[in-house]
């Protein structure tokens, strides 16, 4: 990983999240297409990182999750499973990541997650953030991935959140007691534009290798 990106993520986390928070400065999102070798990517991560397992279509998803869980455990890197509480419990994951539609369609899912699990959620706009605000504080996720903050290869041509919106959403997250995380098009160059934000962590897929 690029040292500039790591440094920026750590500075944001220190200022807005704090070293005692459960959300790491750097979060790697695995992906079937853009990250075919998650093992190599995880081994490049600094120790103050977190991994969200998103290989939804892998033919041996459970086996791969178990393998990555062991690698993360050996390196003391928290490992979260995306959108599959059963798999998260099976591999003894540190937490669960939920896509945005879960917040909008099945908010009761938050009540079913063990209290000792780290929980993150995707958030692509103010509407979703308002739904999170309606949840009792004890059921709100620990972190919210605000995206896309910049144009991203995962969704070419898709509209991005304005810089002003990103700043506003991050500020609201902090007010709600939720750690704001930036996702989408983040690299060594674009991360400099987030220095003045309330974001506490930076997440991505492609930045693990450059």
Secondary structure, DSSP 4 states (H G I P E B T S, - for coil): --HHHHHHHHHHIIIII-TTSSS-SEEEEP-TTT-S-HHHHHHTS-SSEEEEE--TT-TTHHHHHHHHHHHHHHTT-EEEEES-HHHHHHTT-SEEEE-HHHHHH-GGGGGGS-TTSEEEEEE-SHHHHHHHHHS-GGGS-SEEEEE-SS--GGGTT-----HHHHHHHHHHHHHHT-EEEEESS--TTGGGGGTTS---EEEESGGGG-
